[in-house]
């Protein structure tokens, strides 16, 4: 940074202080901002793609996503991993669906796909075989394929899974409850 840059910064700072009045944000702005980053609103940019994938209408999909913030929705499956089931629409690529939460550093145990799976990352980072997949990523796994994945970064991984069933390599590694 040159002396001229410093002088310009000083000039504009002084000008702004003299000519720009502080203004309170519009009524309700804080509430609207908090709504946009919490609840179902935080998934707004992904709803179109997720609705097409799950074959669910906006109201039904919003109700499914609202369950993410309800502690009673979740079943613990493995250390740091929880999930809940939901029913996808008839045009979805698989007959079973659920949302899986993986806490930072936790691993979803190794499993084999009994049918094809399509995963959709809602939030966080899914790490599989050294590859990182962020929000909006679609990960497809063929029937018969095996893998495990982890949550990368410092936040929970939320993934929507549409699948034809899974079998765990170690049946004791995961508590699977199959009813809603």
SVG drawing of the C-alpha trace seen along z (x, -y; Angstrom):
<svg xmlns="http://www.w3.org/2000/svg" viewBox="-48 -16 52 74">
<polyline fill="none" stroke="black" stroke-width="0.4" points="0.0,0.0 1.5,-3.3 1.2,-6.7 -1.3,-7.8 -3.5,-4.8 -3.5,-5.7 -4.4,-9.3 -7.3,-8.1 -8.6,-5.8 -8.4,-8.7 -10.2,-11.0 -13.1,-8.6 -13.4,-7.7 -13.6,-11.4 -16.1,-12.0 -18.3,-9.1 -18.4,-10.3 -19.4,-13.8 -21.9,-12.9 -23.5,-9.5 -26.0,-9.3 -26.4,-6.1 -29.8,-4.7 -31.8,-2.0 -32.6,1.0 -36.3,1.3 -38.7,2.8 -38.6,6.6 -35.3,6.8 -33.6,8.7 -36.5,11.2 -36.4,11.7 -32.7,12.2 -32.9,14.8 -35.7,16.6 -33.6,16.8 -30.7,18.5 -32.7,20.8 -35.6,23.2 -36.6,24.4 -35.7,21.0 -32.0,21.9 -32.6,24.5 -34.5,22.2 -31.9,22.2 -32.0,26.0 -35.8,26.6 -36.4,26.7 -33.7,29.3 -34.6,31.3 -38.3,31.2 -37.6,32.6 -35.4,35.3 -37.8,36.4 -40.9,35.9 -42.5,34.0 -44.5,30.8 -43.3,27.6 -45.6,28.0 -44.7,31.7 -41.0,31.1 -41.1,28.1 -42.8,30.3 -40.1,33.0 -37.3,30.3 -38.9,28.8 -38.4,32.1 -34.6,31.4 -35.1,28.9 -37.2,31.2 -35.2,33.3 -37.9,35.9 -37.5,36.7 -34.1,38.2 -33.0,41.7 -29.4,42.3 -27.8,44.8 -24.1,44.7 -21.8,42.4 -22.3,39.0 -24.8,40.2 -28.6,39.9 -31.4,40.1 -35.1,40.1 -37.2,41.7 -39.7,40.0 -41.7,41.3 -40.6,39.9 -43.1,39.2 -43.9,41.9 -41.5,40.5 -38.4,40.5 -35.5,42.6 -35.8,45.0 -38.6,46.3 -37.0,45.4 -35.8,42.0 -34.4,40.4 -32.3,37.5 -29.0,38.3 -27.1,36.0 -23.4,36.7 -21.7,34.7 -18.3,33.1 -15.6,35.8 -18.1,38.7 -18.3,41.4 -21.4,43.1 -20.3,46.8 -19.3,48.8 -22.4,50.3 -23.4,51.9 -26.3,50.6 -29.0,53.2 -30.4,50.9 -29.2,47.7 -28.8,44.6 -29.0,40.9 -27.7,38.6 -28.3,34.9 -26.1,32.8 -28.3,30.2 -25.7,28.7 -22.1,29.3 -19.5,31.2 -19.6,34.9 -16.1,36.5 -15.8,39.8 -12.6,41.3 -10.8,37.9 -13.5,36.0 -15.5,33.2 -19.1,32.6 -20.9,29.4 -24.5,28.3 -26.4,29.0 -24.1,31.9 -25.7,35.1 -23.9,38.3 -25.0,41.5 -24.1,45.0 -24.8,48.1 -26.6,51.2 -23.9,53.5 -21.5,50.7 -19.9,50.2 -18.7,47.1 -18.5,45.0 -18.5,41.3 -17.7,38.6 -18.7,35.0 -15.9,32.7 -15.3,29.2 -16.7,27.9 -20.4,28.3 -23.0,31.0 -23.5,32.8 -27.1,33.1 -27.8,35.4 -31.0,36.6 -30.7,40.2 -33.1,41.9 -32.2,45.6 -33.2,49.2 -31.9,50.5 -28.5,50.9 -26.7,53.6 -23.9,52.6 -20.5,54.4 -20.7,54.7 -24.3,55.2 -23.5,54.0 -22.1,50.7 -25.5,49.0 -28.9,49.1 -31.4,49.2 -35.1,48.7 -37.1,49.1 -40.5,47.6 -41.4,43.9"/>
</svg>
